[in-house]
Amino acid sequence: MATTARRRGSSAAQRGTSLPAGAAQRLLAIWRGFRTSPPDLVGTPRFRRELVGVVLVLLAMLSAYVIGRGGDEGRFVAWWGENLQRSFGKGALLVPMLLALASLRAFGGQSGRILEARHYLGGFAFAVAVAGLLHLGDRSLAAAPGGALGMSVATLSHRILGPFGAGLVLFAIGVMGIFLLAGSDLQTFSNDVRDLGSVIWTGIVLATAALAAVVRNFASAVRQYEQKPTTADPAPGQQPAPQTPVSGGVVVRNTKTLNKPETPAPGEKPGKAAV
């Protein structure tokens, strides 16, 4: 009897703390709707990608402005520029470039994530290589042209590999980062370079042929112009027409004037002209 009473008590307690089935389902539906509603509030997936692209473009422009002019336009801008210069030094120009490339990916038509793992790894490897090489190139080491990142990378690689080996390794890391960012490999790159070279060579050949044709046409036009007879030259086998000198008429008119008898003046006898 006691056992039965305890079981009834526990079932009563459970009835008191449990919710009705309809209320539980309504709460579960509200929770599921809340979880799915934020993406719908932000917009479509394409709109979210474009929104991220706009943010990346603005951040890239702000970074380029801070690096070019200086962070004297506000606390946030000054803080951002100071951290860029302190972290990357002269290699801070890579930050707006990489942000611009990421914005191109955001505005692109590819599906999936905006940036994949290879993009993060490639960008980091390229930044490390550039910052380290900038610091290795400064022999005085009075300043940090590669920033804190370049100083740490160059110091570590110089201790382990020496100056020559560190330069080679960092250069190889930079090339690997470029291939990771582009999503290509050495074979594809060589094929692309060969195709580009063939296209350039074909363009040079066509341009040379067109230029040679223009020169030949110009030379033939000049020769035809030189061989064309002018209107003043007589035709072959034809005598030139005699030309009457202009001075003949003048001589005749003067002669008639001289032979005309002179009229004597009033009160003078006709006779010979006075000498």
C-alpha positions in Angstrom: 0.0 0.0 0.0 2.8 2.4 0.8 4.5 1.7 -2.5 1.3 2.4 -4.3 0.9 5.7 -2.4 4.4 6.9 -3.3 3.8 6.1 -7.0 0.6 8.1 -7.0 2.4 11.0 -5.3 5.1 11.1 -7.9 2.6 10.9 -10.8 0.7 13.8 -9.2 3.9 15.9 -9.0 4.7 15.1 -12.6 1.2 16.2 -13.6 1.7 19.4 -11.7 5.0 20.4 -13.3 4.4 19.2 -16.9 2.8 21.4 -19.6 -0.1 20.5 -21.7 0.7 19.0 -25.1 -0.8 21.8 -27.0 1.2 24.5 -25.2 4.5 22.6 -25.6 4.0 22.3 -29.3 3.2 26.0 -29.6 6.3 26.9 -27.7 8.4 24.6 -29.8 6.9 26.2 -33.0 7.7 29.7 -31.7 11.3 28.6 -30.9 11.8 27.1 -34.4 10.4 30.2 -36.0 12.7 32.4 -33.9 15.7 30.4 -35.1 14.7 30.7 -38.8 13.5 34.3 -38.7 16.8 36.2 -38.4 18.1 35.1 -41.9 14.8 36.1 -43.3 15.0 39.5 -41.6 18.5 40.2 -43.0 17.3 39.2 -46.5 18.1 36.7 -49.2 21.4 34.8 -49.3 22.5 36.9 -52.3 21.7 40.1 -50.4 23.7 39.0 -47.4 26.7 38.3 -49.7 26.4 41.7 -51.3 26.1 43.3 -47.8 29.4 41.6 -46.8 31.0 42.8 -50.0 30.0 46.4 -49.3 31.4 46.2 -45.8 34.7 44.8 -47.2 34.9 47.5 -49.8 34.4 50.2 -47.2 37.0 48.6 -44.9 39.4 48.4 -47.8 38.9 52.1 -48.7 39.3 53.1 -45.1 42.5 51.1 -44.8 44.0 52.6 -48.0 43.0 56.1 -46.8 44.6 55.6 -43.4 47.8 54.2 -45.0 48.1 57.0 -47.5 47.2 60.0 -45.4 47.4 59.1 -41.8 45.0 58.3 -39.0 44.1 61.8 -37.9 40.3 61.7 -38.7 39.0 60.2 -35.5 39.8 57.7 -32.8 38.8 54.6 -34.6 40.6 55.7 -37.8 43.7 56.6 -35.8 43.6 53.3 -33.9 43.1 51.3 -37.1 46.0 53.1 -38.9 48.3 52.7 -36.0 47.7 49.0 -35.6 48.2 48.4 -39.4 51.5 50.3 -39.3 52.6 48.5 -36.2 51.7 45.1 -37.3 52.7 45.1 -41.0 54.9 48.2 -41.5 55.3 48.9 -45.2 53.4 45.7 -45.9 50.2 47.3 -44.7 49.3 47.9 -48.3 48.5 44.3 -48.5 45.5 44.7 -46.2 43.3 46.9 -48.6 44.4 44.7 -51.5 43.3 41.5 -49.8 40.1 43.1 -48.6 39.3 44.2 -52.2 39.9 40.7 -53.5 37.6 39.3 -50.8 34.9 41.9 -51.9 35.2 40.7 -55.5 34.5 37.2 -54.2 31.5 38.4 -52.4 30.1 40.2 -55.4 30.9 37.2 -57.7 28.4 34.7 -58.9 29.9 31.6 -57.4 27.9 29.6 -54.9 29.0 28.5 -51.4 31.1 30.4 -48.9 32.6 33.7 -49.8 36.1 32.7 -48.6 37.3 29.1 -48.4 40.1 27.7 -46.3 42.7 28.1 -49.1 42.0 31.8 -49.3 42.7 32.3 -45.6 45.8 30.2 -45.8 47.0 31.8 -49.0 46.5 35.4 -47.7 48.3 34.6 -44.5 51.2 32.9 -46.3 51.6 35.8 -48.7 51.5 38.4 -46.0 54.1 36.5 -43.9 56.4 36.2 -46.9 56.1 39.9 -47.9 56.6 41.2 -44.4 59.6 38.9 -43.8 61.3 39.8 -47.0 60.8 43.5 -46.3 62.5 43.1 -43.0 65.3 41.0 -44.4 65.9 43.6 -47.1 66.7 46.3 -44.5 70.3 45.6 -43.5 70.4 48.4 -41.0 67.5 47.0 -39.0 67.1 50.4 -37.4 63.4 50.4 -38.1 60.9 47.6 -38.8 59.8 47.9 -42.4 57.8 44.7 -42.1 56.2 45.6 -38.8 56.0 43.2 -35.8 55.0 40.4 -38.1 58.0 40.9 -40.4 60.4 41.3 -37.5 59.4 38.0 -35.9 59.4 36.1 -39.2 62.7 37.5 -40.4 64.4 37.0 -37.0 63.2 33.4 -36.7 64.1 32.4 -40.3 67.4 34.2 -40.2 68.5 32.3 -37.1 67.5 28.9 -38.5 68.3 29.3 -42.2 70.6 32.2 -42.5 70.0 35.2 -44.8 70.1 33.4 -48.2 68.1 30.4 -47.1 65.5 32.6 -45.3 65.0 34.6 -48.5 64.5 31.5 -50.6 62.1 30.0 -48.2 60.0 33.2 -47.8 59.9 33.6 -51.5 58.7 30.1 -52.0 56.0 30.7 -49.3 54.9 33.8 -51.1 54.6 31.9 -54.4 52.6 29.2 -52.7 50.3 31.8 -51.2 49.6 33.3 -54.6 48.7 29.9 -56.0 46.4 29.2 -53.1 44.7 32.5 -53.5 44.3 31.9 -57.3 43.2 28.3 -56.8 45.8 27.2 -59.4 48.9 25.0 -59.6 52.2 25.1 -61.4 51.0 23.0 -64.4 47.9 25.1 -64.9 50.0 28.3 -64.5 52.6 27.1 -67.1 49.8 26.2 -69.5 48.2 29.6 -69.1 51.5 31.4 -69.6 52.1 29.4 -72.8 48.7 30.2 -74.1 49.2 33.9 -73.2 52.5 33.9 -75.0 51.0 32.3 -78.1 48.3 34.9 -78.2 50.8 37.7 -77.8 53.0 36.3 -80.5 50.0 36.0 -82.9 49.0 39.6 -82.2 52.6 40.8 -82.9 52.7 38.9 -86.2 49.3 40.3 -87.3 50.3 43.8 -86.3 53.6 43.5 -88.2 51.8 42.2 -91.3 49.3 45.1 -91.2 52.1 47.6 -90.8 54.0 46.1 -93.7 50.8 46.3 -95.9 50.3 50.0 -95.0 54.0 50.8 -95.9 53.7 49.0 -99.2 50.5 50.8 -100.1 52.0 54.2 -99.2 55.1 53.5 -101.3 53.1 52.4 -104.3 50.9 55.6 -104.0 54.1 57.8 -103.9 55.5 56.1 -107.0 52.2 56.5 -108.9 52.1 60.2 -108.0 55.7 60.7 -109.2 55.0 58.9 -112.6 51.7 60.8 -113.3 52.2 63.4 -116.2 51.4 67.0 -115.3 49.2 69.3 -117.4 52.1 71.6 -118.4 54.1 68.8 -120.0 53.3 68.0 -123.7 52.1 64.6 -124.7 54.6 62.2 -126.3 55.0 63.1 -130.1 53.3 66.5 -129.8 55.1 69.8 -130.4 54.6 72.5 -127.8 52.2 75.3 -128.9 53.9 78.6 -129.7 53.4 81.3 -127.2 53.0 84.9 -128.0 55.2 87.1 -125.9 53.4 89.6 -123.9 55.9 92.3 -124.6 55.1 92.3 -128.4 51.8 94.1 -128.0 53.5 96.7 -125.9 56.2 97.2 -128.6 53.5 97.6 -131.3 51.5 100.0 -129.2 54.6 102.0 -128.5 55.6 102.0 -132.2 52.2 103.3 -133.2 52.4 106.0 -130.6 55.8 107.1 -131.8 54.8 107.2 -135.6 51.6 109.2 -134.9 52.1 112.9 -136.1 52.2 115.3 -133.3 49.7 118.2 -133.2 51.4 121.6 -133.1 50.8 123.8 -130.2 48.7 127.0 -130.6 50.9 129.7 -132.2 53.5 127.3 -133.5 54.1 126.3 -137.1 53.9 122.7 -138.1 57.2 121.2 -138.7 59.7 119.1 -137.0 59.4 118.5 -133.4 61.5 120.5 -131.2 64.6 118.9 -130.0 
